[in-house]
Amino acid sequence: MNERKRVIALGFFDGVHKGHGALLSRVRDRAEELGAAPTAFTFDAHPSSRITGAVTPLINSAADRADLMRRLYGIQDVIVAHFDSMMRMDWRAFVAEYLVQEHGAVHVVAGHDFHFGYKGQGNPQRLEGLCRELGVGCDIIPKVEREGITVSSTYIRTLIAQGEMERAMEFLGHPHVLTDRVTHGKKLGTTLGFPTVNLRFPEGVLVPAHGVYVTRVWFGDGSSRPAVTNIGVRPTVDDGNRVNVEGYILDFSGDLYGQTIRMEFYKKLRGERKFPSLEALRAEVMKNAEETRKYFGP
């Protein structure tokens, strides 16, 4: 038996959107009432990818999901379970043995459409009933809607794939994020007169529409700077097919190589295009830098 009392949110939480936020906020409140640790349970792989075999590109890496839950909703612990073993577990055993005995759950919170256990036989109604038997609290959260649209990871994926970051932010409740360690690029920014940072989307994570974005970069010390960021293959200089994430951090000088930074995406300024010369590219980036400054204001 786990001696630490936990209130546990159940779900995959891709994107950590406003619908997830309703669950996680309830967990935080219940945990405070019960003197327990606010916790989220999630899987290492997207359930539908494992069940159907069709790959679902993720909005965030597992690390970014955990960071969003902790930073925005005060979740202390994130339990990441191996989905393949969970999908073979009896739904009753998942609740009684895994959540309650192994992880000390005194209260669980799930969404209206949460299914779990072997062949998805566990559902919200069964979860509530078994929790009553075990003397464990249970809240089922109804769907969250905005403008008559159900807030869902599926809808948000579509928005991000189209580069509609401002609308995605309305449904996420926060800017879309990418956290990565800065790597060496082709030193293109230095050639053009403005140093840049190079990041990559992890394998399996959705790449937004190619183009130039208003972004903000957060450093390890908690400070941040606006940035102009290009996602794409850099047709003016590369003509390759490897997707790069290259950010020009405004009014910043310093070597970030090897450091981990978080990039937030706010607005797509333009699509990626090929310029006739490096001078023309530089002039356009300077224009985009001014647009970025105006976006964030004085």
Disulfide bonds with the S-S distance in Angstrom:
none
